[in-house]
């Protein structure tokens, strides 16, 4: 398995911390409103990575959080006249409906910030005690100068960052790059601490949840590339100061979403919620579309591109179903596998999740199944191996497909159709054919 490590800007061979086990954390949503299509892409990408690792024999501990403490949550709850918990519970439920619709597997853990507060407070106090953070009037800031290579994860020069940074008027920060670990507040949900009453900063929440659920060092930390700086940079900085080690051995970042060639943005009015697009597009078509571009590249969404994805997936699933029907009618129950073609698929997927190349192998398998179905004397053993290989490919890609199960009535109807065709009674054959199509057999 080879992974592009954002920290080193190189494709590296994956070497797990513990043999045959993968620890992976992906930043989850801030749950104040319906998630957008951009939030869905990391769900699909990292669920597919997890499925690949599992197919290769790894046990995967995949954690993703819910940020349920934030100014946006406070403001939205106030606007709607409900409590923050009522809002976040509602949005978490809605988000999980999207995840399940997209056929994402359940996670090892889904921590919430509000359920991790004791650990967050203790973590911040530890940074203060180590001299890596400082408290002023109830606010706590991280001292970025405590990290010698701050900026290295996002490959940015410190001096350039300082020039681009701005200190708010009357700010008490020692440096424009220092960031808040704890914010003093009297509005919304808050906690009492030795350093003041308030709530935590975003960058601290994730690193603490990683430490709590998976330990101080994990194999893979993922998310959208917009999180690389400052969020992931600041997570790493805190880990180095608190734990004396890197936070993750591999950093993976997925690309952004463009709408008709323009970056998706609320200010531009081209913002698409996941709920809205799934009301028009089958979830498996959306998943197929999102995986059609290599995960590090940006994805362009348009009606035409979605329709192309629908057509592609339909061809694949139609071939799979027809292959299953033929095997069921013949009573073939062969568990063999076209190892050669399946291996080519795995080779593509193990090359930094190269899904476009992997799709090429899916299309090749689709072609082989169709060719096998068109021969006068079907090789059912080979057909079974090809069907099974295609199913394993789709399993790793997370594409749902229906298993074919034929009743005696279905078999009799199929035989009548075949007899009518052979007798050249085309009117009767068409009647049977329509019935078979209604049942999804043809």
ABEGO torsion letter per residue (X at the ends): XBBBBAAAGBBBBBBBABBGBBBBBBBBBBBABBBBAAAAAAAAAAAAAAAAAAAAGBBBBBBBBBBABBAAAAAAAAAAGBBAAAAAAAAAAAAAAAAAAAGBBBBABBBBAAAAAAAAAAAAAAAAAAGABBBBGGBBBBBAAABAABGAAAGBBAAAAAAABBBBBGBABABAABBBABBBBABEBBBBBAAEBEBBBAAAAAAAAAAAAAEABBABBBEBAAAAOAAAAAAAAAAAAAAGBBABABBBBBBBBBBGGBBBBAAAGABBBAAAAAAABBAAAAAAAAAABBAABBBBBBAAAAAAAAAAAAAAAAAAAAAAAAAAAAGBBBABBBAAAAAAAAAAAABGGBAAAAAAAAAAAAAAAAAAAABABBBAAAAAAAAAAAAAAAAAAGBBBBBBBBBAAAAAAAAAAAAAAAAGBAAAAAAAAAAAAAAGAX
